[in-house]
Amino acid sequence: MSQTNANRIIDAMRLRLFWMKYGVFFLRSGKCDMKRIRVAGRPVRLSLPAGEEAAMSFEINNIFYNDCYGLRNVEGVNRILDIGGNVGLFSLAARSQFPEALIHTYEPNPQVQGHLLSNTNGLSIDVHPEAIGKEDGWIDINSNAGSLMATTVVSPKGKIKKTAMARALDRLGGPADLLKLDCEGAEWELFENQEIWSRVNRLTMEYHLWANPKMDVPEMIRRIRDFGFRIINLCEESQWGILQAIKQ
């Protein structure tokens, strides 16, 4: 057997053993149904937007198996703020990793809120159908490219509520031990409020440079360090990436 084939077999075994923890089993064909998983001892039949099954399958594997948000490297988490909850995959992974943590998730897109509520039902995850920004206001949603790439547009005539980040932290009842940001460019508005970052102990975020022409990776790093964080992981693509940081 070649080393390449041996590595493939080992990787396949690791994948199967990992998903067994979530009650997911592979068929002999190598296929599996990840729409039914077990989180914190409870069965969850994942509700996903029609037509987005392939993209969601990638997200499920990326968040749970690849641990793109670095949850397995985090300890001592009691309060989690999930901004850009989508259908709840991050919150489910966080609940599995931190069974006793308080989790608040915010998702303004009405097209996925039903899926989010269904997926988090019974898992003590507080769902807020709102956007988050530096101050209260109103927005509209542009979701023509699919729910995973839906963007917000600030508008005084918008129909969707935008809640100030400070208010979301107040609702959490204390500093966010972990803040997850994945809001398709809306993250940059939060960079304009220095005070809120004093109430965040750890950050994991997907950043989107295409949404802010004035922002590049060096400037983002400078700003995050100015907020008192030490960057512990940075994965760069051309116009987006994933970053993890912890308070120094």
Backbone hydrogen bonds, N-H to C=O, Kabsch-Sander energy under -0.5 kcal/mol:
donor,donor_aa,acceptor,acceptor_aa,energy
6,A,2,S,-2.3
7,N,3,Q,-2.5
8,R,4,T,-1.9
9,I,5,N,-2.2
10,I,6,A,-2.4
11,D,7,N,-2.7
12,A,8,R,-2.3
13,M,9,I,-2.3
14,R,10,I,-2.4
15,L,11,D,-2.3
16,R,12,A,-2.2
17,L,13,M,-2.6
18,F,14,R,-2.4
19,W,15,L,-2.2
20,M,16,R,-1.4
21,K,17,L,-0.7
21,K,18,F,-1.2
22,Y,19,W,-1.1
23,G,20,M,-1.7
24,V,19,W,-2.5
25,F,23,G,-0.5
27,L,31,K,-3.3
30,G,27,L,-2.0
34,M,32,C,-0.7
36,R,33,D,-0.9
37,I,35,K,-0.5
37,I,44,V,-2.5
38,R,22,Y,-2.0
39,V,37,I,-0.5
39,V,42,R,-2.9
42,R,39,V,-2.2
44,V,37,I,-3.5
46,L,35,K,-3.5
46,L,44,V,-0.9
48,L,46,L,-0.6
52,E,49,P,-1.9
56,M,52,E,-2.7
57,S,53,E,-2.4
58,F,54,A,-1.9
59,E,55,A,-2.0
60,I,56,M,-2.9
61,N,57,S,-2.0
62,N,58,F,-2.5
63,I,59,E,-2.9
64,F,60,I,-2.4
65,Y,60,I,-0.5
65,Y,61,N,-0.7
66,N,61,N,-2.5
68,C,62,N,-2.0
70,G,67,D,-2.1
73,N,70,G,-1.4
74,V,71,L,-1.6
78,N,76,G,-0.6
80,I,102,L,-3.1
81,L,178,L,-2.5
82,D,80,I,-0.5
82,D,104,H,-3.2
83,I,81,L,-0.7
83,I,180,K,-3.0
84,G,82,D,-0.6
84,G,106,Y,-2.3
85,G,106,Y,-2.4
88,G,85,G,-2.6
92,L,88,G,-2.3
93,A,89,L,-2.3
94,A,90,F,-2.9
95,R,91,S,-2.5
96,S,92,L,-2.2
97,Q,93,A,-2.0
98,F,94,A,-3.0
101,A,98,F,-1.4
102,L,78,N,-3.2
103,I,101,A,-0.5
103,I,124,S,-0.6
104,H,80,I,-2.4
105,T,126,D,-3.0
106,Y,82,D,-2.9
107,E,128,H,-2.2
112,V,109,N,-1.6
113,Q,109,N,-0.9
114,G,110,P,-0.5
116,L,112,V,-2.5
117,L,113,Q,-2.6
118,S,114,G,-2.1
119,N,115,H,-2.7
120,T,116,L,-1.8
121,N,117,L,-0.8
121,N,118,S,-0.6
123,L,120,T,-2.0
125,I,120,T,-0.5
126,D,103,I,-2.5
126,D,124,S,-0.5
127,V,125,I,-0.5
128,H,105,T,-2.7
130,E,128,H,-2.1
131,A,161,K,-2.5
133,G,163,T,-2.2
137,G,162,K,-2.3
139,I,160,I,-2.6
140,D,153,V,-2.2
142,N,151,T,-2.9
143,S,141,I,-0.6
146,G,143,S,-1.7
149,M,146,G,-1.3
150,A,147,S,-1.1
151,T,142,N,-2.4
153,V,140,D,-2.6
155,S,138,W,-2.3
158,G,155,S,-2.0
159,K,139,I,-0.6
160,I,139,I,-2.1
162,K,137,G,-2.7
163,T,131,A,-2.9
165,M,133,G,-2.6
167,R,164,A,-0.6
168,A,164,A,-1.8
169,L,165,M,-2.2
170,D,166,A,-1.9
171,R,167,R,-2.3
172,L,168,A,-1.4
173,G,169,L,-0.8
173,G,170,D,-1.0
174,G,169,L,-1.1
176,A,199,R,-2.6
177,D,79,R,-1.2
177,D,175,P,-0.8
178,L,79,R,-1.5
179,L,202,R,-2.7
180,K,81,L,-2.8
180,K,178,L,-0.5
181,L,179,L,-0.5
181,L,204,T,-2.1
182,D,83,I,-2.1
182,D,180,K,-0.5
186,A,183,C,-1.9
188,W,185,G,-1.2
189,E,186,A,-0.8
190,L,186,A,-0.6
190,L,187,E,-0.7
191,F,187,E,-0.7
191,F,188,W,-0.6
192,E,189,E,-1.4
193,N,190,L,-1.5
194,Q,192,E,-0.6
197,W,193,N,-0.6
197,W,194,Q,-0.8
198,S,194,Q,-0.5
198,S,195,E,-1.4
199,R,196,I,-1.6
200,V,197,W,-1.2
201,N,176,A,-3.0
202,R,176,A,-0.7
203,L,245,A,-2.9
204,T,179,L,-2.7
205,M,243,L,-2.8
206,E,181,L,-2.7
207,Y,205,M,-0.6
207,Y,241,G,-2.2
209,L,239,Q,-1.8
210,W,239,Q,-1.1
211,A,208,H,-1.3
212,N,209,L,-1.8
215,M,212,N,-2.2
220,M,216,D,-2.6
221,I,217,V,-2.7
222,R,218,P,-2.3
223,R,219,E,-2.5
224,I,220,M,-2.5
225,R,221,I,-2.4
226,D,222,R,-2.1
227,F,223,R,-1.4
228,G,225,R,-1.7
229,F,224,I,-1.7
230,R,246,I,-3.6
232,I,244,Q,-2.4
233,N,244,Q,-1.6
235,C,242,I,-3.0
236,E,234,L,-0.6
237,E,240,W,-2.5
241,G,207,Y,-1.6
242,I,235,C,-2.0
243,L,205,M,-2.8
244,Q,233,N,-2.5
245,A,203,L,-2.8
246,I,230,R,-2.4
247,K,201,N,-2.4
248,Q,228,G,-2.5
